Amino acid sequence: EEVLVESGGGLVQAGGSLRLSCVASGFTAHDYVLGWFRQAPGKERVGVSCISTYDGSTYYEDSVKGRFTITRDNAKNTVYLQMNNLKPEDTAVYYCAAVGFLRYCAGTYTGGSWGQGTQVTVSS
């Protein structure tokens, strides 16, 4: 069974930082894409940032470029999202996802495997 477990969400003031972690287990494929989607209240779940476990190529949604950094530790089957200079509009539930291709992160892709989500709240 493919399982993704997120941690690291919380409440932070604008300008602050948080680091999200996601541990993947049960995946039999040798390479896939791990990443983060987020869903703000009343909005669709959209891709934020993803990384290929094969070659490390990455995707970032435009609004987070320069502020968020995604990294992976293949030995630990873990992906991290370092979020700096957080803004109130970053407030959302963040979901870890495992999808087949990096291009799936650019939008509202709903396939693949998903974690249960972790809340990130940025106060102004």
Accessible surface in RSA format (square Angstrom, percent):
REM  Atomic radii and reference values for relative SASA: ProtOr
REM  Chains: A
REM  Algorithm: Lee & Richards
REM  Probe-radius: 1.40
REM  Slices: 20
REM RES _ NUM      All-atoms   Total-Side   Main-Chain    Non-polar    All polar
REM                ABS   REL    ABS   REL    ABS   REL    ABS   REL    ABS   REL
RES GLU A   1   183.69 105.5 120.32  91.0  63.37 150.9  55.95 108.2 127.75 104.3
RES GLU A   2    84.52  48.5  64.38  48.7  20.14  48.0  17.99  34.8  66.53  54.3
RES VAL A   3    57.67  37.9  53.96  48.9   3.71   8.9  57.48  49.9   0.19   0.5
RES LEU A   4     9.03   5.0   0.40   0.3   8.63  21.7   0.40   0.3   8.63  23.2
RES VAL A   5    90.57  59.6  86.45  78.3   4.12   9.9  88.50  76.9   2.07   5.6
RES GLU A   6    23.29  13.4   4.13   3.1  19.16  45.6   0.35   0.7  22.94  18.7
RES SER A   7    62.63  52.9  57.21  76.4   5.42  12.5  43.28  92.2  19.35  27.1
RES GLY A   8    36.09  44.5   0.00   N/A  36.09  44.5  23.76  65.2  12.33  27.6
RES GLY A   9    28.57  35.2   0.00   N/A  28.57  35.2   2.78   7.6  25.79  57.8
RES GLY A  10    29.08  35.9   0.00   N/A  29.08  35.9  28.82  79.1   0.26   0.6
RES LEU A  11   133.45  74.3 100.99  72.2  32.46  81.6 100.99  70.9  32.46  87.3
RES VAL A  12    25.86  17.0  19.94  18.1   5.92  14.3  25.86  22.5   0.00   0.0
RES GLN A  13   136.42  76.3 133.74  97.7   2.67   6.4  36.14  76.9 100.28  76.1
RES ALA A  14    50.57  46.5  27.32  42.2  23.24  52.9  27.72  39.0  22.84  60.5
RES GLY A  15    48.64  60.0   0.00   N/A  48.64  60.0  22.15  60.8  26.48  59.3
RES GLY A  16    21.40  26.4   0.00   N/A  21.40  26.4  20.54  56.4   0.85   1.9
RES SER A  17    57.18  48.3  37.90  50.6  19.28  44.4  21.81  46.4  35.38  49.6
RES LEU A  18    32.81  18.3  27.97  20.0   4.84  12.2  32.81  23.0   0.00   0.0
RES ARG A  19   130.62  54.8 116.56  59.4  14.05  33.5  27.09  37.0 103.53  62.7
RES LEU A  20     0.00   0.0   0.00   0.0   0.00   0.0   0.00   0.0   0.00   0.0
RES SER A  21    20.59  17.4  20.47  27.3   0.12   0.3   9.89  21.1  10.70  15.0
RES CYS A  22     0.00   0.0   0.00   0.0   0.00   0.0   0.00   0.0   0.00   0.0
RES VAL A  23    72.67  47.8  71.46  64.7   1.22   2.9  71.46  62.1   1.22   3.3
RES ALA A  24     3.04   2.8   0.30   0.5   2.74   6.2   0.30   0.4   2.74   7.3
RES SER A  25    55.89  47.2  51.32  68.5   4.57  10.5  41.33  88.0  14.56  20.4
RES GLY A  26    43.73  53.9   0.00   N/A  43.73  53.9  25.87  71.0  17.86  40.0
RES PHE A  27    39.80  19.9  11.69   7.2  28.12  73.2  11.69   7.1  28.12  80.5
RES THR A  28   126.70  90.1 103.53 105.0  23.17  55.2  79.28 106.5  47.42  71.7
RES ALA A  29    59.49  54.7  40.00  61.7  19.49  44.3  50.47  71.1   9.02  23.9
RES HIS A  30   180.63  98.7 148.86 103.5  31.77  81.3 103.34 106.5  77.29  89.9
RES ASP A  31    72.27  50.6  61.25  61.0  11.02  26.1   1.86   4.4  70.42  70.2
RES TYR A  32    31.96  14.9  27.93  15.9   4.04  10.5  22.40  16.8   9.56  11.8
RES VAL A  33     7.16   4.7   7.16   6.5   0.00   0.0   7.16   6.2   0.00   0.0
RES LEU A  34     3.08   1.7   3.08   2.2   0.00   0.0   3.08   2.2   0.00   0.0
RES GLY A  35     0.40   0.5   0.00   N/A   0.40   0.5   0.00   0.0   0.40   0.9
RES TRP A  36     0.00   0.0   0.00   0.0   0.00   0.0   0.00   0.0   0.00   0.0
RES PHE A  37     0.24   0.1   0.24   0.1   0.00   0.0   0.24   0.1   0.00   0.0
RES ARG A  38    29.45  12.4  28.85  14.7   0.60   1.4   4.00   5.5  25.45  15.4
RES GLN A  39    68.43  38.3  64.99  47.5   3.44   8.2  10.02  21.3  58.41  44.3
RES ALA A  40    23.47  21.6  20.32  31.4   3.15   7.2  20.68  29.1   2.79   7.4
RES PRO A  41   117.24  85.4  89.77  81.8  27.47  99.9 102.02  84.2  15.22  94.6
RES GLY A  42    91.83 113.2   0.00   N/A  91.83 113.2  45.62 125.2  46.22 103.5
RES LYS A  43   143.33  69.9 129.88  79.7  13.45  32.0  82.27  74.0  61.06  65.0
RES GLU A  44   124.38  71.4 112.36  85.0  12.02  28.6  45.58  88.2  78.80  64.3
RES ARG A  45    58.68  24.6  53.15  27.1   5.53  13.2  11.29  15.4  47.39  28.7
RES VAL A  46    55.12  36.3  55.12  49.9   0.00   0.0  55.12  47.9   0.00   0.0
RES GLY A  47     1.62   2.0   0.00   N/A   1.62   2.0   0.00   0.0   1.62   3.6
RES VAL A  48     0.87   0.6   0.87   0.8   0.00   0.0   0.87   0.8   0.00   0.0
RES SER A  49     0.00   0.0   0.00   0.0   0.00   0.0   0.00   0.0   0.00   0.0
RES CYS A  50     0.64   0.5   0.64   0.7   0.00   0.0   0.00   0.0   0.64   0.7
RES ILE A  51     7.13   4.1   7.13   5.3   0.00   0.0   7.13   5.1   0.00   0.0
RES SER A  52    11.99  10.1  11.99  16.0   0.00   0.0   4.86  10.3   7.13  10.0
RES THR A  53    16.43  11.7  11.19  11.3   5.24  12.5  11.12  14.9   5.31   8.0
RES TYR A  54   161.75  75.5 137.93  78.5  23.82  62.0  92.73  69.7  69.02  85.1
RES ASP A  55    93.72  65.6  60.15  59.9  33.58  79.4  31.34  73.8  62.38  62.2
RES GLY A  56    20.01  24.7   0.00   N/A  20.01  24.7   6.60  18.1  13.41  30.0
RES SER A  57    48.50  41.0  37.49  50.0  11.01  25.4  40.98  87.3   7.51  10.5
RES THR A  58    59.39  42.2  35.00  35.5  24.40  58.1  12.17  16.3  47.23  71.4
RES TYR A  59    49.40  23.1  45.22  25.7   4.18  10.9  37.56  28.2  11.84  14.6
RES TYR A  60    46.47  21.7  40.54  23.1   5.93  15.4  33.21  25.0  13.27  16.4
RES GLU A  61    49.67  28.5  49.17  37.2   0.50   1.2  21.09  40.8  28.58  23.3
RES ASP A  62   108.57  76.1  92.36  91.9  16.21  38.3  31.86  75.0  76.71  76.5
RES SER A  63    59.32  50.1  39.78  53.1  19.54  45.0  50.44 107.4   8.87  12.4
RES VAL A  64     0.00   0.0   0.00   0.0   0.00   0.0   0.00   0.0   0.00   0.0
RES LYS A  65   121.69  59.4 101.54  62.3  20.15  48.0  58.83  53.0  62.85  66.9
RES GLY A  66    89.05 109.8   0.00   N/A  89.05 109.8  44.79 122.9  44.26  99.1
RES ARG A  67    23.94  10.0  19.44   9.9   4.50  10.7  19.50  26.7   4.43   2.7
RES PHE A  68     6.65   3.3   0.00   0.0   6.65  17.3   0.00   0.0   6.65  19.0
RES THR A  69    68.42  48.7  67.60  68.5   0.82   1.9  39.88  53.6  28.54  43.1
RES ILE A  70     5.64   3.2   0.00   0.0   5.64  13.6   0.00   0.0   5.64  15.3
RES THR A  71    68.35  48.6  66.79  67.7   1.55   3.7  56.75  76.2  11.59  17.5
RES ARG A  72    81.55  34.2  56.12  28.6  25.43  60.5   4.61   6.3  76.94  46.6
RES ASP A  73    43.63  30.6  38.98  38.8   4.65  11.0  13.26  31.2  30.37  30.3
RES ASN A  74    75.10  51.8  57.93  56.0  17.17  41.3  34.22  82.4  40.88  39.5
RES ALA A  75   100.60  92.5  57.23  88.3  43.36  98.6  69.43  97.8  31.17  82.6
RES LYS A  76   133.71  65.2 119.29  73.2  14.42  34.3  73.99  66.6  59.72  63.6
RES ASN A  77    73.59  50.7  70.02  67.7   3.57   8.6   5.84  14.1  67.75  65.5
RES THR A  78     7.63   5.4   6.02   6.1   1.61   3.8   1.91   2.6   5.71   8.6
RES VAL A  79     0.00   0.0   0.00   0.0   0.00   0.0   0.00   0.0   0.00   0.0
RES TYR A  80    37.30  17.4  37.30  21.2   0.00   0.0  20.50  15.4  16.81  20.7
RES LEU A  81     0.00   0.0   0.00   0.0   0.00   0.0   0.00   0.0   0.00   0.0
RES GLN A  82    57.02  31.9  56.81  41.5   0.22   0.5  28.40  60.4  28.63  21.7
RES MET A  83     0.00   0.0   0.00   0.0   0.00   0.0   0.00   0.0   0.00   0.0
RES ASN A  84    61.05  42.1  61.05  59.0   0.00   0.0  18.36  44.2  42.68  41.3
RES ASN A  85    79.34  54.7  75.61  73.1   3.73   9.0  20.78  50.0  58.56  56.6
RES LEU A  86     1.12   0.6   0.00   0.0   1.12   2.8   0.00   0.0   1.12   3.0
RES LYS A  87    78.45  38.3  78.09  47.9   0.36   0.9  30.65  27.6  47.80  50.9
RES PRO A  88    54.69  39.9  47.65  43.4   7.04  25.6  47.99  39.6   6.70  41.6
RES GLU A  89   122.76  70.5  96.99  73.4  25.77  61.3  63.47 122.8  59.29  48.4
RES ASP A  90     0.56   0.4   0.56   0.6   0.00   0.0   0.00   0.0   0.56   0.6
RES THR A  91    33.97  24.2  30.68  31.1   3.29   7.8  28.77  38.6   5.20   7.9
RES ALA A  92     1.66   1.5   0.73   1.1   0.93   2.1   1.66   2.3   0.00   0.0
RES VAL A  93    42.38  27.9  42.25  38.2   0.13   0.3  42.25  36.7   0.13   0.4
RES TYR A  94     0.00   0.0   0.00   0.0   0.00   0.0   0.00   0.0   0.00   0.0
RES TYR A  95    38.66  18.1  38.66  22.0   0.00   0.0   9.43   7.1  29.24  36.0
RES CYS A  96     0.00   0.0   0.00   0.0   0.00   0.0   0.00   0.0   0.00   0.0
RES ALA A  97     0.91   0.8   0.46   0.7   0.45   1.0   0.46   0.6   0.45   1.2
RES ALA A  98     6.45   5.9   2.44   3.8   4.01   9.1   3.03   4.3   3.42   9.0
RES VAL A  99     5.39   3.5   0.49   0.4   4.90  11.8   4.78   4.2   0.61   1.6
RES GLY A 100    45.88  56.6   0.00   N/A  45.88  56.6  26.71  73.3  19.18  42.9
RES PHE A 101   105.75  52.9 103.86  64.3   1.89   4.9 105.75  64.1   0.00   0.0
RES LEU A 102    44.78  24.9  39.57  28.3   5.21  13.1  39.59  27.8   5.19  14.0
RES ARG A 103   163.37  68.6 142.55  72.7  20.82  49.6  72.88  99.6  90.49  54.8
RES TYR A 104    62.50  29.2  57.33  32.6   5.17  13.4  31.70  23.8  30.79  38.0
RES CYS A 105     0.00   0.0   0.00   0.0   0.00   0.0   0.00   0.0   0.00   0.0
RES ALA A 106    63.73  58.6  34.58  53.4  29.15  66.3  37.08  52.2  26.65  70.6
RES GLY A 107    30.78  38.0   0.00   N/A  30.78  38.0  27.62  75.8   3.16   7.1
RES THR A 108    59.80  42.5  48.39  49.1  11.40  27.2  18.71  25.1  41.09  62.1
RES TYR A 109    71.74  33.5  60.64  34.5  11.09  28.9  46.17  34.7  25.57  31.5
RES THR A 110   103.96  73.9  85.21  86.4  18.75  44.7  52.03  69.9  51.93  78.5
RES GLY A 111    27.12  33.4   0.00   N/A  27.12  33.4  25.81  70.8   1.31   2.9
RES GLY A 112    54.10  66.7   0.00   N/A  54.10  66.7  20.36  55.9  33.75  75.6
RES SER A 113    22.53  19.0  17.22  23.0   5.31  12.2  10.28  21.9  12.25  17.2
RES TRP A 114    58.43  23.4  29.01  14.0  29.42  69.1  28.99  15.5  29.45  47.8
RES GLY A 115     8.39  10.3   0.00   N/A   8.39  10.3   1.42   3.9   6.97  15.6
RES GLN A 116   173.85  97.2 147.87 108.1  25.98  61.9  55.94 119.1 117.90  89.4
RES GLY A 117    23.83  29.4   0.00   N/A  23.83  29.4   0.55   1.5  23.28  52.1
RES THR A 118    21.85  15.5  16.11  16.3   5.74  13.7  10.04  13.5  11.81  17.9
RES GLN A 119    86.83  48.6  77.18  56.4   9.65  23.0  48.75 103.8  38.09  28.9
RES VAL A 120     0.00   0.0   0.00   0.0   0.00   0.0   0.00   0.0   0.00   0.0
RES THR A 121    47.38  33.7  47.38  48.0   0.00   0.0  36.07  48.4  11.31  17.1
RES VAL A 122     7.00   4.6   0.00   0.0   7.00  16.9   0.00   0.0   7.00  19.0
RES SER A 123    43.06  36.4  36.45  48.6   6.61  15.2  36.19  77.1   6.87   9.6
RES SER A 124   129.20 109.2  68.99  92.1  60.21 138.7  55.80 118.8  73.41 102.8
END  Absolute sums over single chains surface
CHAIN  1 A     6384.2       4765.5       1618.7       3353.3       3031.0
END  Absolute sums over all chains
TOTAL          6384.2       4765.5       1618.7       3353.3       3031.0
